[in-house]
Amino acid sequence: MSTEQQTLAPPARTPRTHPVEALFSHGRLVAIPRKEARREQLLVHLADTLFERERSYTEREVNEALLTVHEDCSALRRYLVVAGLLVRPRDGSSYRRGR
């Protein structure tokens, strides 16, 4: 390939990433994404912004934090636990940041 052809080649495509902020309007989550990858991106953002590492939370505290962004705190809490971003003991007495 000549130098001229190399410079005219289109740039390699990179996957589009949508900022997580696009899921929010006026600080509130518009909807919980159905696509798993997008939901995972949201959950990581929520864990990073709402929950401190090395701190224990009661279920009520977790719910209150999640209610600041969306009314379905139980769904968000469940998704966070399934994703391993929040962990809890078998008795459900507390929650901590996971991975």
C-alpha positions in Angstrom: 0.0 0.0 0.0 1.4 3.4 -0.9 1.9 6.2 1.6 -0.9 8.1 -0.1 -3.3 5.2 0.2 -2.4 4.8 3.9 -3.3 8.4 4.7 -6.6 8.2 2.8 -7.7 5.0 4.7 -10.6 5.7 7.1 -9.7 5.5 10.8 -10.3 2.2 12.5 -13.7 2.1 14.1 -14.0 1.9 17.8 -17.1 0.8 19.6 -19.3 3.7 20.6 -19.5 4.3 24.3 -22.4 6.4 25.6 -21.7 8.3 28.8 -23.8 7.1 31.8 -24.9 10.7 32.4 -27.2 10.2 29.3 -29.4 7.9 31.4 -30.2 10.8 33.8 -32.4 13.8 33.6 -32.2 16.5 36.3 -30.2 14.0 38.5 -32.8 11.3 38.3 -32.4 8.0 36.4 -34.9 8.0 33.5 -35.1 4.2 33.2 -33.1 1.1 34.2 -31.5 -0.1 31.0 -32.7 -3.4 29.6 -29.4 -4.2 27.8 -27.1 -6.0 30.2 -23.9 -4.1 29.2 -25.6 -0.7 29.6 -27.1 -1.7 32.9 -23.7 -2.9 34.1 -22.3 0.5 33.2 -25.0 2.2 35.2 -24.6 -0.1 38.2 -20.8 0.5 38.4 -21.6 4.2 38.3 -24.1 3.9 41.1 -21.8 1.8 43.3 -19.0 4.3 42.8 -21.0 7.4 43.5 -23.4 6.2 46.2 -21.5 3.7 48.3 -18.2 4.0 50.1 -15.8 1.1 50.2 -15.1 -0.4 53.6 -18.4 0.8 55.0 -21.4 -1.3 56.1 -24.9 -0.2 55.1 -28.3 -1.3 56.4 -30.9 -2.2 53.8 -32.7 1.1 54.7 -29.5 3.1 54.0 -29.1 1.3 50.6 -32.7 2.0 49.7 -32.5 5.7 50.7 -29.3 6.1 48.6 -30.9 4.5 45.6 -34.2 6.4 46.0 -32.2 9.6 45.4 -31.8 8.5 41.7 -34.8 6.2 41.0 -38.1 5.1 42.6 -37.5 1.3 42.1 -34.8 1.0 44.7 -35.5 -2.8 45.2 -34.7 -3.6 41.6 -31.5 -1.5 41.6 -30.5 -3.1 44.9 -31.1 -6.6 43.5 -29.1 -5.8 40.3 -26.2 -4.4 42.4 -26.1 -7.6 44.5 -26.4 -9.9 41.5 -23.5 -8.0 39.8 -21.4 -8.4 42.9 -21.2 -4.6 43.4 -22.9 -4.9 46.7 -22.5 -8.0 48.9 -24.5 -9.1 51.9 -24.4 -11.9 54.4 -27.0 -14.7 54.2 -29.1 -13.1 56.9 -29.3 -9.8 54.8 -28.3 -7.7 57.9 -26.0 -5.4 56.0 -24.5 -4.5 52.7 -20.9 -3.6 51.7 -19.3 -2.6 48.4 -18.1 -5.6 46.5 -15.8 -5.6 43.5 
